[in-house]
Amino acid sequence: MNIPKSHIERLRMSGLRPTKQRLTISKILFDRKETFHFTIDNLKKITEKNCKKNISLATLYNTVHAFK
């Protein structure tokens, strides 16, 4: 997976370590041409499609909250 430096910097600016799971979440949220509305359940389904490992709901909630 090719992750731009902007995702790593965005995570660090939010006070988070750039783990593989968080980088996946960042890529899904910010590599879009248009904004989109989502629930955590929808985001979990999207991440499961894009990532072979499961991402816990706690990681999703905490990452989204840190970006907020």
mmCIF file as gemmi writes it, N, C-alpha and C atoms, coordinates in Angstrom:
data_model
loop_
_atom_site.group_PDB
_atom_site.id
_atom_site.type_symbol
_atom_site.label_atom_id
_atom_site.label_alt_id
_atom_site.label_comp_id
_atom_site.label_asym_id
_atom_site.label_entity_id
_atom_site.label_seq_id
_atom_site.pdbx_PDB_ins_code
_atom_site.Cartn_x
_atom_site.Cartn_y
_atom_site.Cartn_z
_atom_site.occupancy
_atom_site.B_iso_or_equiv
_atom_site.pdbx_formal_charge
_atom_site.auth_seq_id
_atom_site.auth_asym_id
_atom_site.pdbx_PDB_model_num
ATOM 1 N N . MET Axp A 1 ? 0.852 -1.173 0 1 0 ? 1 A 1
ATOM 2 C CA . MET Axp A 1 ? 0 0 0 1 0 ? 1 A 1
ATOM 3 C C . MET Axp A 1 ? 0.896 1.233 0 1 0 ? 1 A 1
ATOM 4 N N . ASN Axp A 2 ? 0.669 2.123 -0.928 1 0 ? 2 A 1
ATOM 5 C CA . ASN Axp A 2 ? 1.465 3.33 -1.059 1 0 ? 2 A 1
ATOM 6 C C . ASN Axp A 2 ? 0.758 4.478 -0.338 1 0 ? 2 A 1
ATOM 7 N N . ILE Axp A 3 ? 1.336 4.934 0.776 1 0 ? 3 A 1
ATOM 8 C CA . ILE Axp A 3 ? 0.729 5.972 1.595 1 0 ? 3 A 1
ATOM 9 C C . ILE Axp A 3 ? 1.508 7.276 1.429 1 0 ? 3 A 1
ATOM 10 N N . PRO Axp A 4 ? 0.836 8.349 1.026 1 0 ? 4 A 1
ATOM 11 C CA . PRO Axp A 4 ? 1.526 9.636 0.916 1 0 ? 4 A 1
ATOM 12 C C . PRO Axp A 4 ? 1.937 10.166 2.289 1 0 ? 4 A 1
ATOM 13 N N . LYS Axp A 5 ? 2.966 11.006 2.299 1 0 ? 5 A 1
ATOM 14 C CA . LYS Axp A 5 ? 3.44 11.587 3.552 1 0 ? 5 A 1
ATOM 15 C C . LYS Axp A 5 ? 2.376 12.443 4.221 1 0 ? 5 A 1
ATOM 16 N N . SER Axp A 6 ? 1.455 12.973 3.445 1 0 ? 6 A 1
ATOM 17 C CA . SER Axp A 6 ? 0.414 13.833 4.016 1 0 ? 6 A 1
ATOM 18 C C . SER Axp A 6 ? -0.443 13.079 5.03 1 0 ? 6 A 1
ATOM 19 N N . HIS Axp A 7 ? -0.677 11.789 4.788 1 0 ? 7 A 1
ATOM 20 C CA . HIS Axp A 7 ? -1.469 10.991 5.729 1 0 ? 7 A 1
ATOM 21 C C . HIS Axp A 7 ? -0.702 10.796 7.034 1 0 ? 7 A 1
ATOM 22 N N . ILE Axp A 8 ? 0.578 10.545 6.932 1 0 ? 8 A 1
ATOM 23 C CA . ILE Axp A 8 ? 1.405 10.364 8.127 1 0 ? 8 A 1
ATOM 24 C C . ILE Axp A 8 ? 1.438 11.661 8.928 1 0 ? 8 A 1
ATOM 25 N N . GLU Axp A 9 ? 1.637 12.776 8.238 1 0 ? 9 A 1
ATOM 26 C CA . GLU Axp A 9 ? 1.677 14.074 8.903 1 0 ? 9 A 1
ATOM 27 C C . GLU Axp A 9 ? 0.333 14.422 9.537 1 0 ? 9 A 1
ATOM 28 N N . ARG Axp A 10 ? -0.748 14.104 8.861 1 0 ? 10 A 1
ATOM 29 C CA . ARG Axp A 10 ? -2.079 14.399 9.388 1 0 ? 10 A 1
ATOM 30 C C . ARG Axp A 10 ? -2.331 13.612 10.67 1 0 ? 10 A 1
ATOM 31 N N . LEU Axp A 11 ? -1.921 12.352 10.697 1 0 ? 11 A 1
ATOM 32 C CA . LEU Axp A 11 ? -2.076 11.553 11.91 1 0 ? 11 A 1
ATOM 33 C C . LEU Axp A 11 ? -1.233 12.117 13.043 1 0 ? 11 A 1
ATOM 34 N N . ARG Axp A 12 ? 0.001 12.457 12.757 1 0 ? 12 A 1
ATOM 35 C CA . ARG Axp A 12 ? 0.884 13 13.791 1 0 ? 12 A 1
ATOM 36 C C . ARG Axp A 12 ? 0.373 14.343 14.311 1 0 ? 12 A 1
ATOM 37 N N . MET Axp A 13 ? -0.156 15.174 13.437 1 0 ? 13 A 1
ATOM 38 C CA . MET Axp A 13 ? -0.708 16.463 13.867 1 0 ? 13 A 1
ATOM 39 C C . MET Axp A 13 ? -1.94 16.263 14.749 1 0 ? 13 A 1
ATOM 40 N N . SER Axp A 14 ? -2.626 15.15 14.576 1 0 ? 14 A 1
ATOM 41 C CA . SER Axp A 14 ? -3.796 14.836 15.395 1 0 ? 14 A 1
ATOM 42 C C . SER Axp A 14 ? -3.407 14.142 16.694 1 0 ? 14 A 1
ATOM 43 N N . GLY Axp A 15 ? -2.109 13.924 16.888 1 0 ? 15 A 1
ATOM 44 C CA . GLY Axp A 15 ? -1.639 13.291 18.116 1 0 ? 15 A 1
ATOM 45 C C . GLY Axp A 15 ? -1.667 11.781 18.084 1 0 ? 15 A 1
ATOM 46 N N . LEU Axp A 16 ? -1.709 11.203 16.897 1 0 ? 16 A 1
ATOM 47 C CA . LEU Axp A 16 ? -1.777 9.742 16.753 1 0 ? 16 A 1
ATOM 48 C C . LEU Axp A 16 ? -0.525 9.2 16.082 1 0 ? 16 A 1
ATOM 49 N N . ARG Axp A 17 ? -0.161 7.994 16.475 1 0 ? 17 A 1
ATOM 50 C CA . ARG Axp A 17 ? 0.929 7.298 15.805 1 0 ? 17 A 1
ATOM 51 C C . ARG Axp A 17 ? 0.407 6.746 14.488 1 0 ? 17 A 1
ATOM 52 N N . PRO Axp A 18 ? 1.186 6.836 13.427 1 0 ? 18 A 1
ATOM 53 C CA . PRO Axp A 18 ? 0.72 6.337 12.125 1 0 ? 18 A 1
ATOM 54 C C . PRO Axp A 18 ? 0.864 4.815 11.992 1 0 ? 18 A 1
ATOM 55 N N . THR Axp A 19 ? -0.088 4.079 12.554 1 0 ? 19 A 1
ATOM 56 C CA . THR Axp A 19 ? -0.09 2.624 12.424 1 0 ? 19 A 1
ATOM 57 C C . THR Axp A 19 ? -0.718 2.24 11.087 1 0 ? 19 A 1
ATOM 58 N N . LYS Axp A 20 ? -0.588 0.987 10.708 1 0 ? 20 A 1
ATOM 59 C CA . LYS Axp A 20 ? -1.167 0.53 9.436 1 0 ? 20 A 1
ATOM 60 C C . LYS Axp A 20 ? -2.674 0.733 9.41 1 0 ? 20 A 1
ATOM 61 N N . GLN Axp A 21 ? -3.331 0.439 10.534 1 0 ? 21 A 1
ATOM 62 C CA . GLN Axp A 21 ? -4.783 0.581 10.595 1 0 ? 21 A 1
ATOM 63 C C . GLN Axp A 21 ? -5.188 2.043 10.452 1 0 ? 21 A 1
ATOM 64 N N . ARG Axp A 22 ? -4.503 2.932 11.155 1 0 ? 22 A 1
ATOM 65 C CA . ARG Axp A 22 ? -4.838 4.352 11.074 1 0 ? 22 A 1
ATOM 66 C C . ARG Axp A 22 ? -4.516 4.933 9.706 1 0 ? 22 A 1
ATOM 67 N N . LEU Axp A 23 ? -3.451 4.473 9.089 1 0 ? 23 A 1
ATOM 68 C CA . LEU Axp A 23 ? -3.134 4.927 7.731 1 0 ? 23 A 1
ATOM 69 C C . LEU Axp A 23 ? -4.208 4.487 6.746 1 0 ? 23 A 1
ATOM 70 N N . THR Axp A 24 ? -4.735 3.291 6.937 1 0 ? 24 A 1
ATOM 71 C CA . THR Axp A 24 ? -5.823 2.815 6.086 1 0 ? 24 A 1
ATOM 72 C C . THR Axp A 24 ? -7.05 3.691 6.253 1 0 ? 24 A 1
ATOM 73 N N . ILE Axp A 25 ? -7.385 4.015 7.489 1 0 ? 25 A 1
ATOM 74 C CA . ILE Axp A 25 ? -8.539 4.88 7.756 1 0 ? 25 A 1
ATOM 75 C C . ILE Axp A 25 ? -8.316 6.254 7.125 1 0 ? 25 A 1
ATOM 76 N N . SER Axp A 26 ? -7.136 6.803 7.3 1 0 ? 26 A 1
ATOM 77 C CA . SER Axp A 26 ? -6.809 8.115 6.736 1 0 ? 26 A 1
ATOM 78 C C . SER Axp A 26 ? -6.924 8.102 5.22 1 0 ? 26 A 1
ATOM 79 N N . LYS Axp A 27 ? -6.426 7.064 4.601 1 0 ? 27 A 1
ATOM 80 C CA . LYS Axp A 27 ? -6.49 6.951 3.145 1 0 ? 27 A 1
ATOM 81 C C . LYS Axp A 27 ? -7.941 6.899 2.662 1 0 ? 27 A 1
ATOM 82 N N . ILE Axp A 28 ? -8.773 6.146 3.367 1 0 ? 28 A 1
ATOM 83 C CA . ILE Axp A 28 ? -10.183 6.036 2.986 1 0 ? 28 A 1
ATOM 84 C C . ILE Axp A 28 ? -10.891 7.379 3.144 1 0 ? 28 A 1
ATOM 85 N N . LEU Axp A 29 ? -10.587 8.094 4.212 1 0 ? 29 A 1
ATOM 86 C CA . LEU Axp A 29 ? -11.276 9.351 4.481 1 0 ? 29 A 1
ATOM 87 C C . LEU Axp A 29 ? -10.82 10.503 3.595 1 0 ? 29 A 1
ATOM 88 N N . PHE Axp A 30 ? -9.522 10.566 3.297 1 0 ? 30 A 1
ATOM 89 C CA . PHE Axp A 30 ? -8.986 11.76 2.658 1 0 ? 30 A 1
ATOM 90 C C . PHE Axp A 30 ? -8.559 11.583 1.203 1 0 ? 30 A 1
ATOM 91 N N . ASP Axp A 31 ? -8.561 10.381 0.666 1 0 ? 31 A 1
ATOM 92 C CA . ASP Axp A 31 ? -8.212 10.178 -0.74 1 0 ? 31 A 1
ATOM 93 C C . ASP Axp A 31 ? -9.469 10.105 -1.609 1 0 ? 31 A 1
ATOM 94 N N . ARG Axp A 32 ? -10.347 11.039 -1.416 1 0 ? 32 A 1
ATOM 95 C CA . ARG Axp A 32 ? -11.586 11.091 -2.192 1 0 ? 32 A 1
ATOM 96 C C . ARG Axp A 32 ? -11.686 12.449 -2.871 1 0 ? 32 A 1
ATOM 97 N N . LYS Axp A 33 ? -12.304 12.452 -4.011 1 0 ? 33 A 1
ATOM 98 C CA . LYS Axp A 33 ? -12.511 13.714 -4.719 1 0 ? 33 A 1
ATOM 99 C C . LYS Axp A 33 ? -13.676 14.485 -4.116 1 0 ? 33 A 1
ATOM 100 N N . GLU Axp A 34 ? -14.643 13.757 -3.59 1 0 ? 34 A 1
ATOM 101 C CA . GLU Axp A 34 ? -15.829 14.38 -3.012 1 0 ? 34 A 1
ATOM 102 C C . GLU Axp A 34 ? -15.942 13.98 -1.539 1 0 ? 34 A 1
ATOM 103 N N . THR Axp A 35 ? -16.577 14.838 -0.759 1 0 ? 35 A 1
ATOM 104 C CA . THR Axp A 35 ? -16.825 14.486 0.628 1 0 ? 35 A 1
ATOM 105 C C . THR Axp A 35 ? -17.942 13.449 0.688 1 0 ? 35 A 1
ATOM 106 N N . PHE Axp A 36 ? -17.988 12.725 1.781 1 0 ? 36 A 1
ATOM 107 C CA . PHE Axp A 36 ? -19.051 11.748 1.938 1 0 ? 36 A 1
ATOM 108 C C . PHE Axp A 36 ? -19.422 11.659 3.409 1 0 ? 36 A 1
ATOM 109 N N . HIS Axp A 37 ? -20.654 11.283 3.657 1 0 ? 37 A 1
ATOM 110 C CA . HIS Axp A 37 ? -21.142 11.108 5.013 1 0 ? 37 A 1
ATOM 111 C C . HIS Axp A 37 ? -21.082 9.627 5.336 1 0 ? 37 A 1
ATOM 112 N N . PHE Axp A 38 ? -20.721 9.328 6.56 1 0 ? 38 A 1
ATOM 113 C CA . PHE Axp A 38 ? -20.585 7.931 6.935 1 0 ? 38 A 1
ATOM 114 C C . PHE Axp A 38 ? -20.927 7.753 8.399 1 0 ? 38 A 1
ATOM 115 N N . THR Axp A 39 ? -21.255 6.531 8.736 1 0 ? 39 A 1
ATOM 116 C CA . THR Axp A 39 ? -21.352 6.118 10.128 1 0 ? 39 A 1
ATOM 117 C C . THR Axp A 39 ? -20.134 5.247 10.405 1 0 ? 39 A 1
ATOM 118 N N . ILE Axp A 40 ? -19.874 5.002 11.653 1 0 ? 40 A 1
ATOM 119 C CA . ILE Axp A 40 ? -18.735 4.149 11.995 1 0 ? 40 A 1
ATOM 120 C C . ILE Axp A 40 ? -18.947 2.754 11.427 1 0 ? 40 A 1
ATOM 121 N N . ASP Axp A 41 ? -20.183 2.271 11.433 1 0 ? 41 A 1
ATOM 122 C CA . ASP Axp A 41 ? -20.458 0.946 10.86 1 0 ? 41 A 1
ATOM 123 C C . ASP Axp A 41 ? -20.158 0.923 9.363 1 0 ? 41 A 1
ATOM 124 N N . ASN Axp A 42 ? -20.544 1.979 8.647 1 0 ? 42 A 1
ATOM 125 C CA . ASN Axp A 42 ? -20.237 2.062 7.208 1 0 ? 42 A 1
ATOM 126 C C . ASN Axp A 42 ? -18.733 2.112 6.985 1 0 ? 42 A 1
ATOM 127 N N . LEU Axp A 43 ? -18.039 2.909 7.808 1 0 ? 43 A 1
ATOM 128 C CA . LEU Axp A 43 ? -16.597 3.024 7.68 1 0 ? 43 A 1
ATOM 129 C C . LEU Axp A 43 ? -15.921 1.689 7.958 1 0 ? 43 A 1
ATOM 130 N N . LYS Axp A 44 ? -16.441 0.934 8.912 1 0 ? 44 A 1
ATOM 131 C CA . LYS Axp A 44 ? -15.885 -0.39 9.222 1 0 ? 44 A 1
ATOM 132 C C . LYS Axp A 44 ? -16.023 -1.319 8.015 1 0 ? 44 A 1
ATOM 133 N N . LYS Axp A 45 ? -17.17 -1.285 7.344 1 0 ? 45 A 1
ATOM 134 C CA . LYS Axp A 45 ? -17.372 -2.118 6.158 1 0 ? 45 A 1
ATOM 135 C C . LYS Axp A 45 ? -16.414 -1.726 5.037 1 0 ? 45 A 1
ATOM 136 N N . ILE Axp A 46 ? -16.213 -0.428 4.865 1 0 ? 46 A 1
ATOM 137 C CA . ILE Axp A 46 ? -15.292 0.042 3.824 1 0 ? 46 A 1
ATOM 138 C C . ILE Axp A 46 ? -13.865 -0.388 4.139 1 0 ? 46 A 1
ATOM 139 N N . THR Axp A 47 ? -13.461 -0.276 5.401 1 0 ? 47 A 1
ATOM 140 C CA . THR Axp A 47 ? -12.098 -0.667 5.769 1 0 ? 47 A 1
ATOM 141 C C . THR Axp A 47 ? -11.895 -2.166 5.629 1 0 ? 47 A 1
ATOM 142 N N . GLU Axp A 48 ? -12.917 -2.942 5.907 1 0 ? 48 A 1
ATOM 143 C CA . GLU Axp A 48 ? -12.794 -4.395 5.755 1 0 ? 48 A 1
ATOM 144 C C . GLU Axp A 48 ? -12.605 -4.787 4.295 1 0 ? 48 A 1
ATOM 145 N N . LYS Axp A 49 ? -13.169 -4.015 3.39 1 0 ? 49 A 1
ATOM 146 C CA . LYS Axp A 49 ? -12.969 -4.277 1.962 1 0 ? 49 A 1
ATOM 147 C C . LYS Axp A 49 ? -11.548 -3.93 1.53 1 0 ? 49 A 1
ATOM 148 N N . ASN Axp A 50 ? -10.995 -2.857 2.098 1 0 ? 50 A 1
ATOM 149 C CA . ASN Axp A 50 ? -9.69 -2.357 1.678 1 0 ? 50 A 1
ATOM 150 C C . ASN Axp A 50 ? -8.518 -2.932 2.459 1 0 ? 50 A 1
ATOM 151 N N . CYS Axp A 51 ? -8.769 -3.531 3.594 1 0 ? 51 A 1
ATOM 152 C CA . CYS Axp A 51 ? -7.698 -4.009 4.459 1 0 ? 51 A 1
ATOM 153 C C . CYS Axp A 51 ? -7.977 -5.469 4.812 1 0 ? 51 A 1
ATOM 154 N N . LYS Axp A 52 ? -6.97 -6.292 4.729 1 0 ? 52 A 1
ATOM 155 C CA . LYS Axp A 52 ? -7.157 -7.709 5.012 1 0 ? 52 A 1
ATOM 156 C C . LYS Axp A 52 ? -7.326 -7.983 6.501 1 0 ? 52 A 1
ATOM 157 N N . LYS Axp A 53 ? -6.773 -7.1 7.348 1 0 ? 53 A 1
ATOM 158 C CA . LYS Axp A 53 ? -6.916 -7.269 8.787 1 0 ? 53 A 1
ATOM 159 C C . LYS Axp A 53 ? -8.111 -6.47 9.273 1 0 ? 53 A 1
ATOM 160 N N . ASN Axp A 54 ? -8.733 -6.973 10.327 1 0 ? 54 A 1
ATOM 161 C CA . ASN Axp A 54 ? -9.851 -6.252 10.92 1 0 ? 54 A 1
ATOM 162 C C . ASN Axp A 54 ? -9.342 -5.064 11.727 1 0 ? 54 A 1
ATOM 163 N N . ILE Axp A 55 ? -10.089 -4.002 11.693 1 0 ? 55 A 1
ATOM 164 C CA . ILE Axp A 55 ? -9.787 -2.823 12.492 1 0 ? 55 A 1
ATOM 165 C C . ILE Axp A 55 ? -10.876 -2.721 13.547 1 0 ? 55 A 1
ATOM 166 N N . SER Axp A 56 ? -10.476 -2.581 14.792 1 0 ? 56 A 1
ATOM 167 C CA . SER Axp A 56 ? -11.451 -2.558 15.88 1 0 ? 56 A 1
ATOM 168 C C . SER Axp A 56 ? -12.289 -1.286 15.824 1 0 ? 56 A 1
ATOM 169 N N . LEU Axp A 57 ? -13.476 -1.381 16.382 1 0 ? 57 A 1
ATOM 170 C CA . LEU Axp A 57 ? -14.347 -0.216 16.442 1 0 ? 57 A 1
ATOM 171 C C . LEU Axp A 57 ? -13.714 0.892 17.271 1 0 ? 57 A 1
ATOM 172 N N . ALA Axp A 58 ? -12.989 0.528 18.316 1 0 ? 58 A 1
ATOM 173 C CA . ALA Axp A 58 ? -12.325 1.529 19.156 1 0 ? 58 A 1
ATOM 174 C C . ALA Axp A 58 ? -11.313 2.327 18.344 1 0 ? 58 A 1
ATOM 175 N N . THR Axp A 59 ? -10.557 1.66 17.487 1 0 ? 59 A 1
ATOM 176 C CA . THR Axp A 59 ? -9.586 2.358 16.637 1 0 ? 59 A 1
ATOM 177 C C . THR Axp A 59 ? -10.299 3.292 15.675 1 0 ? 59 A 1
ATOM 178 N N . LEU Axp A 60 ? -11.399 2.839 15.104 1 0 ? 60 A 1
ATOM 179 C CA . LEU Axp A 60 ? -12.167 3.693 14.192 1 0 ? 60 A 1
ATOM 180 C C . LEU Axp A 60 ? -12.705 4.921 14.916 1 0 ? 60 A 1
ATOM 181 N N . TYR Axp A 61 ? -13.35 4.707 16.059 1 0 ? 61 A 1
ATOM 182 C CA . TYR Axp A 61 ? -13.894 5.828 16.825 1 0 ? 61 A 1
ATOM 183 C C . TYR Axp A 61 ? -12.799 6.806 17.229 1 0 ? 61 A 1
ATOM 184 N N . ASN Axp A 62 ? -11.705 6.3 17.78 1 0 ? 62 A 1
ATOM 185 C CA . ASN Axp A 62 ? -10.63 7.171 18.259 1 0 ? 62 A 1
ATOM 186 C C . ASN Axp A 62 ? -9.963 7.943 17.124 1 0 ? 62 A 1
ATOM 187 N N . THR Axp A 63 ? -9.762 7.299 15.996 1 0 ? 63 A 1
ATOM 188 C CA . THR Axp A 63 ? -9.129 7.968 14.866 1 0 ? 63 A 1
ATOM 189 C C . THR Axp A 63 ? -10.017 9.05 14.291 1 0 ? 63 A 1
ATOM 190 N N . VAL Axp A 64 ? -11.277 8.746 14.089 1 0 ? 64 A 1
ATOM 191 C CA . VAL Axp A 64 ? -12.224 9.736 13.564 1 0 ? 64 A 1
ATOM 192 C C . VAL Axp A 64 ? -12.348 10.895 14.552 1 0 ? 64 A 1
ATOM 193 N N . HIS Axp A 65 ? -12.413 10.583 15.837 1 0 ? 65 A 1
ATOM 194 C CA . HIS Axp A 65 ? -12.527 11.639 16.844 1 0 ? 65 A 1
ATOM 195 C C . HIS Axp A 65 ? -11.275 12.53 16.846 1 0 ? 65 A 1
ATOM 196 N N . ALA Axp A 66 ? -10.109 11.956 16.692 1 0 ? 66 A 1
ATOM 197 C CA . ALA Axp A 66 ? -8.867 12.738 16.655 1 0 ? 66 A 1
ATOM 198 C C . ALA Axp A 66 ? -8.827 13.647 15.431 1 0 ? 66 A 1
ATOM 199 N N . PHE Axp A 67 ? -9.362 13.197 14.303 1 0 ? 67 A 1
ATOM 200 C CA . PHE Axp A 67 ? -9.402 14.022 13.102 1 0 ? 67 A 1
ATOM 201 C C . PHE Axp A 67 ? -10.426 15.147 13.227 1 0 ? 67 A 1
ATOM 202 N N . LYS Axp A 68 ? -11.429 14.93 14.048 1 0 ? 68 A 1
ATOM 203 C CA . LYS Axp A 68 ? -12.484 15.935 14.219 1 0 ? 68 A 1
ATOM 204 C C . LYS Axp A 68 ? -11.897 17.14 14.881 1 0 ? 68 A 1
